């Protein structure tokens, strides 16, 4: 998911998302919507890469 503050052109913020939007309110199995929970004290870690390409002039 990318948030860009209303396309103001000042910045964008990549936000990790593994589930469907509004997943907790979907009437589908958790494994289909990408929703999972963590037990107290459990840690979840993930790695992501973002590749940027210069715009053509």
C-alpha positions in Angstrom: 0.0 0.0 0.0 1.4 3.4 -0.9 0.2 6.6 0.9 1.1 9.9 -0.7 -0.6 12.5 1.4 -3.2 13.5 -1.2 -0.7 13.5 -4.1 0.9 16.6 -2.7 4.2 15.7 -4.3 6.2 16.1 -1.1 6.6 12.4 -0.1 5.1 9.0 -0.2 5.0 6.3 2.4 5.2 2.6 1.5 3.2 0.7 4.1 3.4 -3.1 4.3 0.1 -4.8 3.9 -0.5 -8.6 3.7 -4.2 -8.7 3.9 -7.2 -7.4 2.0 -8.5 -4.0 2.8 -11.1 -4.2 5.6 -10.1 -7.9 6.1 -11.3 -8.2 9.7 -14.9 -7.4 8.5 -14.9 -9.8 5.5 -17.0 -12.9 5.7 -14.2 -15.2 4.2 -11.7 -17.6 5.8 -8.7 -15.9 7.3 -6.3 -17.8 5.0 -8.1 -16.3 1.9 -8.0 -12.7 3.1 -4.4 -12.8 4.5 -5.4 -12.2 8.1 -3.6 -13.8 10.9 -3.0 -13.1 14.6 0.0 -13.2 16.9 0.0 -14.7 20.4 1.1 -12.4 23.2 4.9 -11.9 23.0 5.1 -13.5 19.5 7.1 -11.6 16.9 6.5 -11.4 13.2 9.2 -10.2 10.9 9.2 -9.7 7.1 11.4 -8.3 4.4 10.4 -6.2 1.5 12.2 -4.5 -1.4 11.2 -1.4 -3.3 12.8 -0.7 -6.7 12.7 2.8 -8.0 13.2 3.7 -11.6 13.9 7.2 -12.9 11.1 8.8 -14.9 11.7 9.3 -18.6 12.2 13.0 -19.5 
